[in-house]
Amino acid sequence: MKIYTKTGDRGQTGLFGGARVSKATARVRAYGDVDELNSVLGVARAGGVPTPVDAVLSIVQSELFDVGAELATAPGRSAQGFAPIDERAIERLERAIDEAVAALPPLKSFILPGGCLGAAQLHVARTVCRRAERSVVALADDEVVRDTLVVYLNRLSDLLFVLARLTNQEAGCPDVEWRGRAHQ
């Protein structure tokens, strides 16, 4: 099987269900941002995060593939072979957030993205996740998008923040506290 099809050479792509759309549509931007988030998480995992963080991210990467598939499906169609994200996935993210927060010292100030490499990569993933969330919200302004997808991405960005902090803690690297110009 060839990897190139030449069907996108004129700026169009196919959605699950057969519809052809411009590569510049809100739908393609949304699933593209989710795909980018998945790739950034792959970089974070390859760069070395603690084993418990890696286990969570492994599940999240599979779920993001399902999110992307749903977004890449023509309206009124269903993505065959993909499981839609549901409330259980959101609850699992919330449990992971609660567990990570319980293991961390309380925040006393804003923190800057950084610390050890794994934590810094998770902070990048968090910002890409926020962009993906904004893209899905923009799509939902024009087309029907299940609210669950927005909630999932919102929780995921919170999870990535606390996992970055947890990764720093596990590496013995302090979070980088923000010191405003007034404190310099």
C-alpha positions in Angstrom: 0.0 0.0 0.0 1.3 3.4 -0.9 1.5 6.0 1.8 0.6 8.8 -0.6 -2.7 9.0 -2.4 -2.4 12.4 -4.2 -6.1 13.0 -3.2 -5.1 15.9 -1.0 -3.0 17.7 -3.5 -5.6 20.4 -4.1 -6.1 21.3 -0.4 -8.9 18.9 0.4 -9.0 15.8 2.6 -11.5 13.1 3.2 -13.5 12.6 6.4 -14.6 9.3 7.8 -17.9 8.8 6.0 -16.5 9.9 2.6 -17.1 13.7 2.6 -14.3 15.8 1.1 -13.6 19.1 2.8 -11.0 21.8 2.7 -7.9 21.2 4.9 -8.5 24.7 6.3 -11.9 24.0 7.9 -12.5 24.2 11.6 -13.1 20.5 11.7 -9.7 19.6 10.2 -8.0 22.2 12.4 -9.6 20.7 15.5 -8.6 17.1 14.8 -5.2 18.3 13.6 -4.6 20.0 17.0 -5.7 16.8 18.8 -3.2 14.9 16.6 -0.5 17.3 17.5 -1.3 17.0 21.2 -1.0 13.2 20.8 2.4 13.6 19.2 3.7 16.0 21.8 2.6 13.4 24.5 4.6 10.8 22.6 7.6 13.0 22.8 7.1 13.5 26.5 6.8 9.8 27.1 9.9 9.1 24.9 11.9 11.7 26.8 11.3 10.0 30.1 8.5 10.6 32.6 7.9 8.6 35.8 6.4 5.2 35.3 3.0 6.1 36.8 2.8 9.2 34.6 3.7 7.1 31.6 0.9 4.7 32.4 -1.7 7.5 32.5 -0.4 9.0 29.3 -0.5 5.7 27.5 -4.3 5.5 28.1 -4.7 9.2 27.2 -2.9 8.8 23.9 -5.4 6.0 22.9 -8.3 8.1 24.0 -7.0 11.1 22.0 -7.0 8.9 18.9 -10.7 8.2 19.6 -11.3 12.0 20.0 -9.5 12.7 16.7 -11.5 10.0 14.9 -14.8 11.4 16.1 -13.7 14.9 15.0 -12.6 13.5 11.6 -16.0 11.9 11.0 -18.5 13.6 8.7 -21.5 15.0 10.6 -24.3 12.4 10.9 -21.9 9.5 10.4 -20.1 7.3 13.0 -16.4 6.5 13.1 -16.2 2.7 12.8 -13.9 0.9 15.2 -13.5 3.9 17.6 -15.1 4.2 21.0 -16.6 7.6 21.8 -15.2 9.4 24.8 -17.7 9.1 27.7 -18.2 10.3 31.2 -16.1 7.4 32.5 -13.0 8.7 30.7 -13.6 12.2 32.2 -14.0 10.7 35.7 -10.8 8.7 35.2 -9.0 12.0 34.4 -10.4 13.6 37.5 -9.3 10.7 39.7 -5.8 11.0 38.2 -5.8 14.7 38.9 -6.9 14.2 42.5 -4.3 11.5 43.1 -1.5 13.7 41.7 -2.6 16.7 43.7 -2.7 14.6 46.9 1.0 13.7 46.3 2.1 17.3 45.7 2.8 20.2 48.0 0.1 22.9 47.7 0.7 25.7 45.2 1.8 28.9 46.8 2.4 30.9 43.6 2.0 30.6 39.9 4.6 28.4 38.3 6.4 28.8 35.0 6.7 26.0 32.5 9.9 24.2 33.1 11.9 22.2 35.6 13.2 18.9 34.3 12.8 17.9 30.6 9.8 15.6 31.1 7.9 18.3 33.0 8.8 20.9 30.5 7.5 18.7 27.7 4.3 18.1 29.7 3.8 21.8 30.0 4.1 22.1 26.2 1.5 19.4 25.9 -0.7 21.3 28.3 -0.6 24.4 26.0 -1.2 22.3 22.9 -4.2 20.7 24.7 -5.6 24.2 25.5 -5.3 25.1 21.8 -7.0 21.8 20.8 -9.8 22.6 23.2 -10.2 26.1 21.7 -10.3 24.6 18.2 -13.0 22.1 19.2 -15.0 24.9 20.8 -14.6 27.0 17.6 -15.9 23.9 15.6 -18.8 23.6 18.1 -19.8 27.2 17.3 -20.6 26.1 13.7 -21.4 22.4 13.9 -22.7 19.9 16.4 -19.9 18.6 18.6 -20.5 16.5 21.7 -19.9 18.6 24.9 -18.0 15.6 26.3 -15.1 16.3 23.9 -14.7 19.8 25.3 -14.9 18.6 28.9 -12.4 15.8 28.2 -9.9 18.2 26.8 -10.4 20.7 29.6 -9.8 18.1 32.2 -6.8 16.8 30.3 -5.1 20.1 30.3 -5.5 20.2 34.1 -4.1 16.7 34.4 -1.1 17.6 32.3 -0.4 20.5 34.6 -0.4 18.4 37.7 1.5 15.6 35.9 4.2 18.1 35.0 4.5 19.1 38.7 4.6 15.4 39.7 7.3 14.7 37.1 9.4 17.5 38.6 8.8 16.2 42.1 9.9 12.7 41.1 13.0 14.1 39.5 13.9 16.1 42.6 13.5 19.3 40.5 11.5 22.1 42.1 8.8 23.8 40.1 9.9 27.2 38.7 8.0 29.8 40.6 6.8 32.9 38.8 8.3 36.1 40.3 6.6 39.1 38.8 8.6 42.1 37.9 7.6 43.7 41.1 9.5 40.9 43.0 12.7 41.2 40.9 
